[in-house]
Amino acid sequence: MSKPGMKQLEVAIMGNSYLLACPEGGEATLLDAVEKVDSAMCRIRDAGKVKARDRIAVLASLNIAFELSQKEALAFNASSFGHTEDPAQSDAAAAADASMEARLQQLLRRLDQALEDDGQLL
């Protein structure tokens, strides 16, 4: 039985059905989150390097968390220091983003290798 003010939605992630609870009025936000998770997991699965669903879920969650952290950092920097249209600063930000992306990819490769070598997530 659901709690007052809560609603249940049936969603699909990588072809599997899940029944999720969300607050009334939060359906669109939940469906957006489901779409992001499904998309991230399908991209990893379709790349063909990772087969285990639990590993795909871990990698997808790390990707999403990293993207969220980047957006929060950019928002913080923009609000703290003021937004500028200086092309040199935009180039520097793009270079920093490329560097972070390269580091993320390296970390993901190391994580995938460690999970593969271990044979188990836990």
N, CA, C and O of each residue as an XYZ file, in Angstrom:
488
protein
N       0.851     -1.169      0.000
C       0.000      0.000      0.000
C       0.895      1.230      0.000
O       1.889      1.280      0.724
N       0.538      2.231     -0.821
C       1.369      3.415     -0.920
C       1.020      4.438      0.157
O      -0.094      4.454      0.681
N       1.977      5.276      0.471
C       1.792      6.310      1.481
C       0.932      7.427      0.908
O       0.898      7.622     -0.307
N       0.239      8.159      1.772
C      -0.533      9.304      1.289
C       0.378     10.313      0.587
O       1.487     10.591      1.043
N      -0.106     10.846     -0.514
C       0.687     11.807     -1.258
C       1.713     11.167     -2.166
O       2.475     11.867     -2.833
N       1.744      9.841     -2.200
C       2.683      9.125     -3.058
C       1.914      8.419     -4.165
O       0.749      8.056     -4.006
N       2.587      8.238     -5.276
C       2.001      7.584     -6.432
C       2.991      6.534     -6.920
O       4.199      6.698     -6.757
N       2.494      5.466     -7.511
C       3.368      4.446     -8.067
C       3.332      4.514     -9.581
O       2.270      4.645    -10.189
N       4.511      4.423    -10.180
C       4.638      4.417    -11.629
C       5.395      3.178    -12.049
O       6.374      2.799    -11.407
N       4.954      2.544    -13.118
C       5.691      1.431    -13.682
C       6.556      1.977    -14.805
O       6.063      2.640    -15.716
N       7.846      1.694    -14.733
C       8.801      2.193    -15.723
C       9.643      1.017    -16.221
O       9.658     -0.056    -15.618
N      10.340      1.244    -17.329
C      11.233      0.226    -17.882
C      12.636      0.801    -17.985
O      12.839      1.906    -18.488
N      13.592      0.035    -17.502
C      15.004      0.389    -17.623
C      15.710     -0.815    -18.215
O      15.681     -1.907    -17.648
N      16.342     -0.610    -19.354
C      16.997     -1.683    -20.111
C      16.071     -2.884    -20.302
O      16.500     -4.034    -20.204
N      14.814     -2.606    -20.572
C      13.862     -3.659    -20.861
C      13.249     -4.327    -19.653
O      12.356     -5.161    -19.806
N      13.694     -3.994    -18.468
C      13.124     -4.560    -17.245
C      12.129     -3.579    -16.647
O      12.351     -2.368    -16.656
N      11.043     -4.108    -16.134
C       9.995     -3.287    -15.556
C      10.233     -3.087    -14.060
O      10.601     -4.019    -13.345
N      10.016     -1.853    -13.604
C      10.165     -1.509    -12.195
C       8.950     -0.703    -11.756
O       8.448      0.132    -12.509
N       8.486     -0.947    -10.556
C       7.410     -0.174     -9.965
C       8.046      0.779     -8.959
O       8.617      0.346     -7.958
N       7.943      2.083     -9.233
C       8.609      3.090     -8.409
C       7.593      4.011     -7.759
O       6.547      4.307     -8.336
N       7.909      4.457     -6.564
C       7.059      5.413     -5.864
C       7.606      6.809     -6.081
O       8.818      7.014     -6.146
N       6.697      7.766     -6.191
C       7.111      9.157     -6.296
C       6.019     10.027     -5.695
O       4.864      9.607     -5.625
N       6.364     11.225     -5.262
C       5.351     12.123     -4.697
C       4.392     12.589     -5.792
O       4.770     12.705     -6.958
N       3.166     12.851     -5.403
C       2.190     13.406     -6.345
C       2.782     14.659     -6.977
O       3.341     15.506     -6.281
N       2.661     14.772     -8.273
C       3.204     15.921     -8.983
C       4.660     15.743     -9.381
O       5.204     16.584    -10.096
N       5.304     14.670     -8.936
C       6.713     14.437     -9.256
C       6.924     13.463    -10.389
O       8.049     13.038    -10.652
N       5.837     13.106    -11.067
C       5.927     12.090    -12.126
C       6.884     12.498    -13.244
O       7.698     11.688    -13.687
N       6.794     13.734    -13.699
C       7.645     14.179    -14.808
C       9.123     14.129    -14.422
O       9.966     13.725    -15.222
N       9.426     14.535    -13.209
C      10.811     14.508    -12.738
C      11.325     13.077    -12.652
O      12.450     12.789    -13.058
N      10.494     12.179    -12.120
C      10.893     10.777    -12.021
C      11.087     10.173    -13.412
O      12.065      9.464    -13.647
N      10.172     10.445    -14.325
C      10.285      9.903    -15.682
C      11.524     10.438    -16.388
O      12.148      9.721    -17.170
N      11.884     11.686    -16.122
C      13.107     12.248    -16.686
C      14.327     11.509    -16.133
O      15.253     11.188    -16.877
N      14.323     11.243    -14.833
C      15.432     10.513    -14.209
C      15.525      9.094    -14.768
O      16.621      8.603    -15.037
N      14.391      8.442    -14.941
C      14.367      7.084    -15.511
C      14.951      7.101    -16.914
O      15.731      6.218    -17.272
N      14.580      8.102    -17.715
C      15.100      8.216    -19.082
C      16.617      8.381    -19.075
O      17.307      7.772    -19.892
N      17.141      9.196    -18.165
C      18.588      9.395    -18.079
C      19.302      8.101    -17.691
O      20.333      7.759    -18.271
N      18.756      7.392    -16.717
C      19.370      6.137    -16.271
C      19.301      5.092    -17.385
O      20.293      4.423    -17.676
N      18.130      4.955    -18.002
C      17.963      3.986    -19.080
C      18.920      4.287    -20.227
O      19.573      3.385    -20.752
N      19.001      5.549    -20.612
C      19.875      5.954    -21.709
C      21.340      5.666    -21.381
O      22.074      5.131    -22.212
N      21.758      6.021    -20.172
C      23.149      5.801    -19.759
C      23.481      4.307    -19.745
O      24.542      3.896    -20.215
N      22.574      3.506    -19.208
C      22.820      2.067    -19.136
C      22.831      1.433    -20.527
O      23.655      0.563    -20.805
N      21.933      1.860    -21.391
C      21.889      1.302    -22.750
C      23.140      1.665    -23.542
O      23.640      0.848    -24.315
N      23.655      2.895    -23.356
C      24.894      3.281    -24.044
C      26.045      2.373    -23.630
O      26.827      1.933    -24.473
N      26.149      2.094    -22.349
C      27.232      1.232    -21.858
C      27.047     -0.184    -22.382
O      27.998     -0.804    -22.857
N      25.821     -0.697    -22.294
C      25.541     -2.045    -22.794
C      25.846     -2.141    -24.286
O      26.461     -3.108    -24.735
N      25.418     -1.141    -25.052
C      25.593     -1.172    -26.498
C      27.042     -1.021    -26.928
O      27.404     -1.419    -28.034
N      27.877     -0.447    -26.063
C      29.305     -0.349    -26.363
C      29.940     -1.735    -26.385
O      30.988     -1.936    -26.999
N      29.297     -2.693    -25.709
C      29.701     -4.090    -25.791
C      30.828     -4.524    -24.889
O      31.191     -5.700    -24.898
N      31.394     -3.628    -24.112
C      32.527     -4.010    -23.279
C      32.090     -4.585    -21.940
O      32.824     -5.365    -21.332
N      30.913     -4.212    -21.480
C      30.427     -4.657    -20.179
C      29.116     -5.390    -20.402
O      28.219     -4.874    -21.068
N      29.002     -6.572    -19.858
C      27.805     -7.394    -20.052
C      26.939     -7.491    -18.796
O      25.713     -7.530    -18.895
N      27.550     -7.530    -17.641
C      26.810     -7.741    -16.396
C      25.978     -6.507    -16.053
O      26.489     -5.388    -16.018
N      24.703     -6.728    -15.803
C      23.772     -5.628    -15.514
C      24.218     -4.821    -14.297
O      24.087     -3.597    -14.298
N      24.740     -5.473    -13.264
C      25.159     -4.731    -12.074
C      26.339     -3.820    -12.384
O      26.410     -2.710    -11.856
N      27.251     -4.256    -13.213
C      28.389     -3.422    -13.594
C      27.931     -2.259    -14.471
O      28.417     -1.136    -14.333
N      27.009     -2.534    -15.354
C      26.452     -1.472    -16.191
C      25.803     -0.423    -15.306
O      25.969      0.775    -15.537
N      25.060     -0.865    -14.287
C      24.384      0.075    -13.379
C      25.400      0.917    -12.603
O      25.201      2.119    -12.428
N      26.478      0.299    -12.142
C      27.511      1.046    -11.408
C      28.157      2.085    -12.317
O      28.310      3.242    -11.925
N      28.534      1.684    -13.522
C      29.173      2.623    -14.441
C      28.227      3.754    -14.831
O      28.637      4.913    -14.900
N      26.974      3.424    -15.084
C      25.992      4.457    -15.434
C      25.804      5.433    -14.278
O      25.739      6.644    -14.488
N      25.717      4.911    -13.067
C      25.531      5.801    -11.919
C      26.747      6.702    -11.719
O      26.600      7.868    -11.354
N      27.933      6.175    -11.953
C      29.137      7.006    -11.851
C      29.142      8.094    -12.920
O      29.493      9.241    -12.642
N      28.754      7.734    -14.143
C      28.683      8.727    -15.219
C      27.699      9.836    -14.866
O      28.008     11.018    -15.019
N      26.528      9.457    -14.399
C      25.500     10.434    -14.060
C      25.953     11.305    -12.891
O      25.770     12.522    -12.918
N      26.538     10.697    -11.874
C      27.023     11.470    -10.724
C      28.127     12.436    -11.145
O      28.174     13.570    -10.668
N      29.002     11.999    -12.022
C      30.084     12.864    -12.495
C      29.510     14.047    -13.273
O      29.917     15.190    -13.061
N      28.567     13.773    -14.172
C      27.939     14.845    -14.943
C      27.247     15.843    -14.016
O      27.346     17.054    -14.216
N      26.554     15.337    -13.014
C      25.875     16.213    -12.060
C      26.887     17.056    -11.292
O      26.669     18.250    -11.083
N      27.981     16.452    -10.875
C      29.025     17.191    -10.159
C      29.615     18.290    -11.023
O      29.874     19.394    -10.545
N      29.829     17.984    -12.304
C      30.356     18.992    -13.219
C      29.388     20.161    -13.347
O      29.796     21.321    -13.291
N      28.103     19.854    -13.519
C      27.104     20.911    -13.662
C      27.017     21.753    -12.397
O      26.892     22.975    -12.470
N      27.082     21.111    -11.247
C      27.046     21.854     -9.986
C      28.274     22.745     -9.845
O      28.165     23.885     -9.392
N      29.437     22.235    -10.229
C      30.659     23.025    -10.142
C      30.592     24.212    -11.097
O      30.989     25.319    -10.730
N      30.104     24.003    -12.300
C      29.986     25.095    -13.256
C      28.988     26.133    -12.763
O      29.229     27.334    -12.886
N      27.872     25.678    -12.206
C      26.868     26.607    -11.682
C      27.448     27.401    -10.515
O      27.222     28.606    -10.406
N      28.190     26.728     -9.648
C      28.814     27.414     -8.513
C      29.805     28.465     -8.996
O      29.806     29.599     -8.517
N      30.646     28.077     -9.948
C      31.637     29.021    -10.468
C      30.958     30.214    -11.137
O      31.387     31.354    -10.958
N      29.915     29.959    -11.896
C      29.213     31.055    -12.573
C      28.558     31.986    -11.563
O      28.585     33.205    -11.734
N      27.971     31.422    -10.514
C      27.303     32.274     -9.528
C      28.301     32.966     -8.610
O      28.052     34.086     -8.164
N      29.416     32.325     -8.322
C      30.397     32.908     -7.411
C      31.236     33.989     -8.063
O      31.565     34.996     -7.436
N      31.576     33.778     -9.312
C      32.516     34.683     -9.962
C      31.887     35.498    -11.072
O      32.566     36.310    -11.701
N      30.628     35.303    -11.321
C      29.959     36.041    -12.387
C      30.242     35.419    -13.732
O      31.351     34.955    -13.994
N      29.245     35.412    -14.575
C      29.395     34.836    -15.912
C      30.133     35.817    -16.804
O      29.870     37.019    -16.769
N      31.044     35.310    -17.592
C      31.801     36.163    -18.496
C      31.697     35.636    -19.920
O      31.535     34.435    -20.136
N      31.787     36.515    -20.860
C      31.754     36.145    -22.269
C      33.153     36.168    -22.870
O      33.293     36.139    -24.093
N      34.192     36.219    -22.038
C      35.571     36.255    -22.502
C      35.903     34.947    -23.209
O      35.870     33.893    -22.575
N      36.227     34.979    -24.519
C      36.529     33.749    -25.255
C      37.704     32.973    -24.672
O      37.710     31.743    -24.715
N      38.701     33.675    -24.127
C      39.860     32.989    -23.547
C      39.434     32.142    -22.355
O      39.921     31.026    -22.172
N      38.516     32.680    -21.539
C      38.029     31.907    -20.406
C      37.157     30.747    -20.876
O      37.187     29.674    -20.275
N      36.380     30.946    -21.943
C      35.564     29.863    -22.495
C      36.461     28.748    -23.011
O      36.161     27.569    -22.820
N      37.581     29.122    -23.675
C      38.530     28.119    -24.159
C      39.158     27.362    -22.999
O      39.344     26.147    -23.066
N      39.480     28.082    -21.945
C      40.069     27.441    -20.762
C      39.071     26.487    -20.124
O      39.441     25.395    -19.692
N      37.804     26.895    -20.062
C      36.776     26.021    -19.497
C      36.601     24.779    -20.356
O      36.441     23.677    -19.830
N      36.632     24.947    -21.673
C      36.502     23.797    -22.576
C      37.682     22.846    -22.408
O      37.504     21.628    -22.419
N      38.879     23.393    -22.253
C      40.064     22.557    -22.042
C      39.960     21.814    -20.714
O      40.327     20.642    -20.623
N      39.459     22.497    -19.687
C      39.292     21.851    -18.384
C      38.252     20.734    -18.481
O      38.430     19.663    -17.902
N      37.167     20.989    -19.214
C      36.149     19.954    -19.404
C      36.728     18.748    -20.132
O      36.456     17.607    -19.758
N      37.526     18.994    -21.172
C      38.146     17.896    -21.923
C      39.084     17.103    -21.027
O      39.136     15.876    -21.099
N      39.824     17.811    -20.183
C      40.735     17.139    -19.258
C      39.958     16.282    -18.258
O      40.343     15.148    -17.974
N      38.863     16.831    -17.727
C      38.041     16.070    -16.778
C      37.423     14.852    -17.464
O      37.359     13.774    -16.874
N      36.973     15.019    -18.697
C      36.387     13.900    -19.440
C      37.425     12.798    -19.647
O      37.118     11.617    -19.490
N      38.642     13.181    -19.997
C      39.714     12.200    -20.176
C      39.999     11.465    -18.869
O      40.191     10.249    -18.869
N      40.027     12.196    -17.759
C      40.256     11.573    -16.452
C      39.121     10.632    -16.091
O      39.351      9.548    -15.555
N      37.888     11.049    -16.389
C      36.737     10.198    -16.116
C      36.826      8.912    -16.914
O      36.605      7.827    -16.376
N      37.145      9.024    -18.185
C      37.252      7.830    -19.026
C      38.345      6.891    -18.506
O      38.188      5.671    -18.519
N      39.449      7.478    -18.050
C      40.526      6.666    -17.487
C      40.054      5.959    -16.214
O      40.324      4.773    -16.022
N      39.353      6.685    -15.353
C      38.830      6.088    -14.124
C      37.812      4.986    -14.431
O      37.808      3.939    -13.782
N      36.964      5.223    -15.409
C      35.977      4.213    -15.773
C      36.644      2.957    -16.327
O      36.218      1.840    -16.031
N      37.694      3.142    -17.134
C      38.436      1.975    -17.640
C      39.062      1.193    -16.488
O      39.026     -0.038    -16.470
N      39.641      1.927    -15.516
C      40.250      1.258    -14.363
C      39.202      0.536    -13.531
O      39.439     -0.578    -13.063
N      38.039      1.165    -13.342
C      36.957      0.534    -12.597
C      36.472     -0.714    -13.319
O      36.278     -1.760    -12.701
N      36.279     -0.601    -14.618
C      35.824     -1.751    -15.402
C      36.839     -2.886    -15.320
O      36.456     -4.047    -15.183
N      38.112     -2.568    -15.401
C      39.159     -3.580    -15.313
C      39.154     -4.230    -13.927
O      39.269     -5.449    -13.808
N      39.021     -3.418    -12.895
C      39.006     -3.960    -11.534
C      37.793     -4.858    -11.324
O      37.905     -5.915    -10.704
N      36.656     -4.453    -11.825
C      35.453     -5.282    -11.696
C      35.592     -6.562    -12.501
O      35.162     -7.630    -12.063
N      36.199     -6.451    -13.691
C      36.372     -7.615    -14.535
C      37.344     -8.618    -13.896
O      37.107     -9.826    -13.894
N      38.438     -8.081    -13.359
C      39.437     -8.945    -12.726
C      38.872     -9.619    -11.479
O      39.183    -10.775    -11.194
N      38.046     -8.894    -10.744
C      37.481     -9.410     -9.492
C      36.433    -10.477     -9.768
O      36.341    -11.463     -9.037
N      35.652    -10.285    -10.808
C      34.611    -11.254    -11.129
C      33.320    -11.040    -10.340
O      32.313    -11.700    -10.600
N      33.351    -10.126     -9.388
C      32.165     -9.858     -8.572
C      32.138     -8.372     -8.265
O      33.174     -7.714     -8.166
N      30.919     -7.861     -8.116
C      30.784     -6.465     -7.733
C      31.097     -6.289     -6.255
O      31.803     -5.357     -5.869
N      30.574     -7.182     -5.436
C      30.794     -7.083     -3.995
C      31.622     -8.234     -3.508
O      31.913     -8.324     -2.315
